[in-house]
Amino acid sequence: MSGTTAALSLLGVALVAVAALYGAGWAVRIASDPLSAAPFGSGLEPEEHAVSRFHVRWYTVTMLFLAFDMEMVFMYPWTRVISAMGPSAVIEMFVFLAILVAGVVHAWREGALRWA
């Protein structure tokens, strides 16, 4: 069997498998009329729509989380090369951490972390 024939056979098997999955999904589907209101949070009755807007304070907390998440992305490889880089790596990491802490202190002073 040549390479072209094998590739076309594999493509045909993949297409048949995808068609079979779509057919099985169509055969076992539930009625398509959605419920008007159903519990979505721990079985409790919803007080607002599931796609409601969030308060702007959540975005600040999200940005802080991403900043510290990126901090960890940079710190893991840093721990692997610290012995090869020497004291300059330690100084650079503490400068990086100081910049992040300054951002948190600024957000705290501006009241971005207050919930009330």
C-alpha positions, 0 to 999 in steps of 0.5 A: 500500500502506498503512502497516499493510499494509507493517508486517504484510508486514514482520512476516510476512517476519521470522517466515518468516525466523526459522522458516527459521533454526530449521528450518535449525538443526534440520536440521543439528544434531549429536547432543544427547548431550554428551561426558563430558569433553573438552579445553577449555583449549588442547587439554590434558586438563582437570584440573578441571571447566570451571565450577569455583570461583575463589579469592577472590583473583581477585575482588580483582584483578577489582575493581581492574581495574574500578576502573582501568577506570572511571578511564579512563572518567572520564579520556577526557572529562576530557582533552576539557574540561580547557582549558575547566575550568581548574586545578580540573579538574586538582585534581579528577582528581588527588584522584580518582587519589589515592583509587584509589592509596590503595585499591591501597596498602590492598589491597597492605598487606592482602596481597590481591595475594599469590598464594602 
